Amino acid sequence: MAKARNGGGRRKDGVWDPLKSSSSDRQRAEAVPKTPQTLSPAYRLAYVDEDFLCREELRPIRLQLELLKVEMMMAERGIKSTVVMFGGARIPAPGQSAWAARNETQRANLEAASVYYDEARKFARLCSRYAAGFDFHEYVVVTGGGPGVMEAGNRGAADEGAPSIGLNIVLPHEQAPNAYVTPELSFNFHYFAIRKMHFMVRAKAVAVFPGGFGTLDEFFECLTLIQTGRMERIPLLLFGSKFWHSVVNFDALAEFGTIAPEDVNLISFVDTADEAWKIVQDFYEHRE
C-alpha cells in the first residue's frame, strides 16, 4: 500500500486516505511561490483546473461527474425511492399574481391554475407523511427545484418536517432553487440527460401537473420508458383531467394506430391529491 509523504494522506488509524492526499496536494500546489511557471495554466492540477475541465473533449468526464455526485450524495443520505413531481414553473400560489402572464387571458388561466399549486402541496404532504414511516428513505418528494408546482411540492414536504429533493438546472430564467428544498439535497445540473436519469432511477410514482414544454418533455419521456419496458410500470398520474385532454388527444393516437389502445391505460387522470395518493397506495398494496 502506498505511503503518504509527510503524513499527507494518512488517517489517524494509519490507513491511506486518497481524498486527504488530494486535498493536501492541492493546498501545496497553491502555496508554491508565484513564478511565471507556477502561474501558467499548464501547472494547475488537472482536477482543479476549471478551464481544462470545461473543454469540449472533457464532456464525457463532466457527464460522469454529474451522475456520480448526486448518486453518491443520495446514497449517503440513504434515499432509496422517490415520488417525482413535475409541473409548470409559472403556476402561482393562491393569492399571488401570475408573474409570467403576457396578456389577460394568460393571467386568468394561470391564476385559476393555482388550484394545482394547492393540490401539489397536499399531495407532497401525503407522500411525506407516509415517508416518515420509512425514516424518509422511501417515497421522498423530488421536484425540479424551481418555482410554481415545483415549489408547491417541496413546500408540502416541508409542511410535514420532511426532507425533499430539488434537481435544478442552469437555465436563462425560472431555475433558482425555491426556499423549501432541503439544502443538502439541492442539486444543480448542466446536462438535461443526467438530470432526467436522476428523476427516474428511484421513482415509485410520477405526478405530472399542468405545465409547458419542459413538463411535457418529462412526462412523455417517463411514459415512453414505461411503454417500452425500459423501466418498471409505476403510477403515472396526470393532475387536471380537463387540461390534459385538451392539450393531448390520447384517444386520437390510439385510433390512428401510432400507439396501442391499451397504452392509454398506463396513465391515471386525477384531479385531487387524495385521489392520486389512493392510486399510489392501491398500486403497491396489490403488488405485495
C-alpha positions in Angstrom: 0.0 0.0 0.0 1.4 3.4 -0.9 2.6 5.6 2.0 1.9 9.3 2.4 4.8 11.5 2.4 4.9 13.9 5.4 1.7 12.2 6.6 -0.3 14.0 3.9 -2.7 11.2 3.1 -2.6 9.1 6.3 -5.6 9.0 8.7 -5.2 8.6 12.4 -5.8 4.9 12.0 -2.9 4.6 9.7 -4.9 3.9 6.6 -4.1 5.7 3.4 -6.8 8.3 2.5 -6.6 9.4 -1.1 -9.2 12.2 -0.5 -7.0 13.7 2.1 -3.9 13.3 -0.1 -5.7 15.1 -3.0 -6.7 17.9 -0.7 -3.2 18.2 0.7 -1.6 18.2 -2.7 -4.0 20.9 -3.8 -3.0 23.1 -0.8 0.7 22.5 -1.5 0.2 23.4 -5.2 -1.5 26.7 -4.2 1.2 27.5 -1.7 4.2 27.4 -4.1 6.0 30.7 -5.0 4.3 32.8 -7.7 6.5 32.5 -10.7 5.8 32.5 -14.5 6.0 28.8 -14.4 3.6 28.2 -11.4 1.2 30.8 -12.7 0.9 29.1 -16.1 -2.4 27.1 -16.7 -0.2 24.2 -17.6 1.0 23.9 -14.0 -2.5 23.6 -12.5 -3.5 20.2 -11.1 -5.9 18.7 -13.7 -8.7 18.1 -11.2 -8.8 21.8 -10.0 -8.3 23.3 -13.5 -11.8 24.5 -14.4 -10.7 25.8 -17.8 -9.4 22.3 -18.6 -12.5 20.5 -17.1 -14.8 22.7 -19.3 -13.1 21.8 -22.6 -15.3 20.1 -25.1 -13.1 17.0 -25.1 -13.9 16.6 -21.3 -17.7 16.3 -21.8 -17.7 12.6 -21.1 -16.0 13.3 -17.7 -18.4 16.0 -16.9 -21.4 13.8 -17.6 -19.9 11.1 -15.3 -19.3 13.7 -12.6 -22.9 14.9 -12.7 -24.2 11.4 -12.5 -21.8 10.4 -9.7 -22.1 13.4 -7.4 -25.8 13.2 -7.0 -25.8 9.4 -6.8 -23.2 9.3 -4.1 -24.9 12.0 -2.0 -28.3 10.3 -2.3 -26.8 7.0 -1.2 -25.0 8.7 1.7 -28.4 10.1 2.8 -30.0 6.6 2.4 -32.6 7.7 -0.1 -33.9 4.5 -1.8 -37.0 5.7 -3.6 -38.8 9.0 -4.6 -42.1 10.4 -5.7 -41.4 12.7 -8.6 -43.5 15.8 -9.1 -43.4 17.7 -12.5 -45.3 20.8 -13.3 -45.3 24.4 -14.5 -42.9 26.9 -13.1 -45.4 29.7 -14.0 -48.3 28.5 -11.9 -48.6 30.8 -8.9 -49.6 30.1 -5.3 -53.2 31.0 -4.5 -53.5 34.8 -4.0 -50.3 35.6 -5.9 -50.2 37.2 -9.3 -49.2 35.3 -12.4 -45.7 36.8 -12.9 -45.3 35.1 -16.3 -48.6 36.2 -17.9 -48.2 38.1 -21.2 -51.8 39.1 -21.5 -55.1 39.0 -19.6 -56.1 35.6 -20.9 -52.9 34.0 -19.7 -53.2 35.8 -16.4 -56.7 34.5 -15.9 -55.7 30.9 -16.8 -52.5 30.8 -14.7 -54.2 32.3 -11.6 -57.1 29.9 -11.9 -54.5 27.1 -12.2 -53.3 28.0 -8.6 -55.7 25.2 -7.6 -52.9 22.8 -8.8 -50.4 24.5 -6.5 -52.7 23.6 -3.6 -53.2 20.0 -4.8 -49.4 19.6 -5.4 -48.7 20.8 -1.9 -51.3 18.5 -0.4 -50.0 15.5 -2.5 -46.5 16.2 -1.3 -47.7 16.3 2.3 -49.4 12.9 1.9 -46.3 11.4 0.4 -44.1 12.8 3.1 -46.4 11.7 5.9 -46.1 8.2 4.5 -42.3 8.5 4.0 -41.9 9.2 7.7 -42.7 5.6 8.4 -39.6 4.7 6.4 -37.4 7.3 8.2 -37.5 9.3 4.9 -35.6 6.7 3.0 -38.5 5.9 0.8 -41.2 8.0 -1.1 -39.1 11.2 -0.7 -40.5 14.0 -2.8 -38.3 15.2 -5.6 -39.1 18.2 -7.9 -37.2 20.3 -10.4 -36.4 22.6 -7.6 -37.8 25.8 -9.1 -41.0 27.9 -8.6 -44.7 27.1 -9.3 -45.7 23.5 -8.9 -42.1 22.5 -8.0 -42.2 24.9 -5.1 -45.5 23.5 -4.0 -44.1 20.0 -3.9 -41.1 21.0 -1.8 -43.3 23.2 0.4 -45.7 20.3 1.1 -42.8 18.2 2.3 -41.6 21.0 4.5 -45.1 21.2 6.0 -44.5 17.7 7.4 -41.0 18.4 8.5 -39.7 16.0 5.8 -36.7 16.4 3.6 -37.2 16.9 -0.2 -35.0 17.0 -3.2 -34.6 19.7 -5.8 -33.0 18.9 -9.2 -32.3 22.3 -10.6 -30.7 23.0 -14.0 -28.9 26.0 -15.3 -31.3 28.0 -17.5 -31.6 31.6 -18.5 -34.7 32.0 -16.4 -37.0 30.3 -13.9 -34.5 28.0 -12.3 -33.3 29.2 -9.0 -33.9 26.8 -6.0 -37.1 27.5 -4.2 -36.8 28.1 -0.4 -38.4 24.8 0.6 -35.8 22.4 -0.9 -33.6 20.7 1.7 -30.3 22.5 1.3 -28.3 19.3 1.5 -30.5 17.8 -1.3 -30.5 20.9 -3.6 -28.6 19.9 -6.7 -27.8 21.7 -9.9 -27.2 20.3 -13.4 -25.8 21.3 -16.7 -27.0 18.3 -18.6 -30.7 17.6 -19.0 -30.0 13.9 -19.8 -28.3 13.3 -16.4 -31.0 15.2 -14.6 -33.6 13.1 -16.2 -31.8 9.9 -15.1 -31.9 11.0 -11.5 -35.6 11.8 -11.7 -36.4 8.3 -13.0 -33.9 6.0 -11.4 -35.6 5.9 -7.9 -39.2 6.8 -8.9 -42.0 5.0 -7.1 -44.6 7.3 -8.7 -44.7 10.3 -11.0 -47.2 13.1 -10.6 -47.5 15.5 -13.6 -49.3 18.8 -13.2 -50.2 21.3 -16.0 -47.1 22.8 -17.5 -45.2 23.8 -20.6 -42.7 22.2 -22.9 -40.4 21.0 -20.1 -43.3 19.3 -18.3 -44.5 17.7 -21.5 -41.0 16.5 -22.3 -40.6 14.9 -18.8 -44.0 13.3 -18.9 -43.5 11.8 -22.4 -40.1 10.5 -21.6 -41.4 8.8 -18.5 -44.4 7.4 -20.4 -42.1 6.1 -23.2 -39.8 4.4 -20.7 -42.7 2.6 -19.2 -44.3 1.8 -22.5 -41.1 0.3 -23.9 -40.4 -1.7 -20.7 -37.2 0.2 -20.0 -38.5 0.9 -16.5 -41.0 -0.9 -14.4 -44.5 0.3 -14.5 -45.3 2.8 -11.7 -48.2 5.1 -11.1 -48.1 7.8 -13.7 -50.6 10.5 -12.5 -51.8 13.4 -14.7 -53.3 16.1 -12.5 -56.0 18.1 -14.2 -58.1 15.9 -16.5 -59.6 18.8 -18.4 -56.2 20.3 -19.1 -54.6 17.1 -20.3 -57.4 16.0 -22.5 -57.4 19.5 -24.1 -53.7 19.6 -24.9 -53.1 15.9 -25.8 -55.6 13.8 -27.7 -54.5 10.4 -26.4 -57.5 8.6 -27.9 -56.7 10.0 -31.3 -53.2 8.5 -31.1 -54.7 5.1 -30.3 -57.4 5.4 -33.0 -54.7 6.4 -35.6 -52.7 3.3 -34.6 -49.4 5.0 -33.5 -49.9 3.7 -30.0 -51.7 0.5 -28.8 -55.2 1.2 -27.3 -54.0 -0.3 -24.0 -51.2 2.2 -23.8 -53.6 4.8 -22.6 -54.1 2.7 -19.5 -50.5 3.5 -18.4 -51.8 6.9 -17.4 -54.1 7.7 -14.5 -56.1 11.0 -14.8 -56.7 12.6 -11.4 -57.9 16.0 -10.1 -57.2 15.8 -6.4 -54.3 14.8 -4.1 -56.4 12.3 -2.2 -57.4 10.6 -5.4 -53.8 10.4 -6.6 -52.5 9.1 -3.3 -55.1 6.4 -3.2 -53.9 5.2 -6.6 -50.3 5.0 -5.4 -51.3 3.1 -2.2 -53.6 0.7 -4.1 -50.9 0.0 -6.7 -48.3 -1.1 -4.2 -50.7 -2.9 -1.9 -51.7 -5.1 -4.9 -48.1 -5.8 -5.7 -47.2 -7.0 -2.2 
